[in-house]
Amino acid sequence: MGVDFGEKHFDRELEELGLLVQTAGLEVCDRIVVKRKFPDSAFFIGTGKVEEIKALALGHGAGEIIFDQALSPAQQRNLEREIGLPVYDRTFLILEIFAQRARSHEGKLQVELARLQYLSTRLVRRWSHLERQRGGIGGRGGPGETQIELDRRMINESVKRVRERLSKLKKQRSTQRRQRQRNEVFNISLVGYTNAGKSSLFNAMVKARAYAADQLFATLDTTTRQLYLQQAQAHVSLSDTVGFIRDLPHGLVEAFQATLQEAVDADLLLHVVDASNPHFPEQIQEVTRVLAEIGASDVPMLLVFNKLDRIAAEQLPLSLQDTMEIDGRQIPRVFISAHSGQGIDTLRDVLAQWWLARRSSDDAYADGQDAADCEQEQGLDGQV
C-alpha cells in the first residue's frame, strides 16, 4: 500500500517495496496506490480505502498488509482492528530484513537495538486487559502499574544492556582503526544504495568471497581486506559496508553507528551507483544525505557507476572516466562492471593515483614540518 502525497521520490509502482517484501521472504499478491493531500490522523488513508484493502486481502487470502510509509502506533492499531490482519510499515519491514540477514555478533546487537527502539513506540495499550486497575490496601488508591508500563520498563532495560555491549564493541573497532592509522594504512570504504553491487565489486577487487546477491541488504556486516595496487606498489585497506535505502529508519542509522564509522574514518569513499537503475539520481541524493547525517560528507569521494553490462548500447558512456556534479562539486567518476570485469583495471589505476597523491602530500607536509622545526631551532640558537 502506497500513499502519494505529491512527493518527487514517491514510487508509483511500489517496485522497491515489492523487492523489500520479496527479500523478507514474502509474496506480493496485490499493490494499491492512493493519492491524498495529507494523511488521515486515524487510519493514514480514508475509511473507503480501508474497506477496499479489507476486501482485497480477503479475496487474495493475504496474511499481512504493508505500507510504504511509516505509520504512527495509533494508525497501525486502528488499521489492524478494522482490517483484521497484521499491518506493518516500511520501517518494520526493513528491521525484519536486517534481523534475518545479520550474521556477526555486532550486527545482531545493532539490529536488536533498533528493533527495541521501534517497539518502544508501539506500546499503545495493546494489553490493557492485563492491567491492575486498583492498587493499595482495601481497593483504595489510584491504578496500579499497568502492563504497558511493565513492558516499557522491560524494553528500556534491554536497550540499556544492548547499548553497553555495543559500546564495548565500538571501542574494539576504534582500537583497530587507530592501529591502522598508526601503520599509515590508506583506508577505502565502499558505500552506496542497497543492491548497487558493492559486495560484487568488493569480491572482484580483493578476490574475496563475501556474500553477494541480486537482492536488497545482502550485506550487513562490515568486511575489510587488503587491496594491492600494482601501479603504486602499495597495499591499501578496502571495507565493504551496509547499503543505504530511501527512508532508512533513523534508529537503524543510530544502531549501526559503529559499522558506519568505517565510512567516517575512511581516507576515500567509493560511492557505488547502479548505473542501470533509472532512479539513480535519487539514490545518489539519499546516500549523500545519510553520509552527511553520520558526519562523512567531507571525506573525499569517487563515484563508481556499476552494472555497465546492463546498460543499453546507445546509452553507454563515451569514456570510462569523467566527472559528475553533486551539490555544486565536481566528483570524479568511473564506469565499471563488477560482473564482467570491464573498467576494473581503470578503477585500480585511479585508486593508485589517489594513493600516490596522498603520499606526495604527506611527504610535502612532513618536509614543511621539518623546515619549520629547523627555523625554530635557529631562532633559539640566535637568542642564546
Buried (B, 14 or more C-beta within 10 A) or exposed (E): BBBEEEEEEBBEEBEBBBBBBEBBEBEBEEBBBBEBEEBBEBBBBEEEBBEBBBEBBEEEEBEEBBBBBBBBEBBBBBBBEBBEBEBBBBBBBBBBBBBEBBEBEBBBBBBBBBBBBBBBEBBBEBEEEEBEEEEEEEEEEEEEEBBBEBBBEEBEEBBEEBBEBBEEBBEEBEEEBEEBEEEEBBBBBBBBBBBBBBBBBBBBBBEBEBBBEEBBBBBBBBBBBEBEBEBBEBEBBBBBBBBBBBBBBEBBBBBBBBBBBBBBBBBBBBBBBBBBBEBBEBBBBBBBEBBEBBBBBEBEBBBBBBBBBBBEEEEEBEEBBBEBEBEEEEBBBBBBBBBEEBBBEBBBBBBBBBBBEBBEEEEEEEEEEEEEEEEEEEEEEEEE
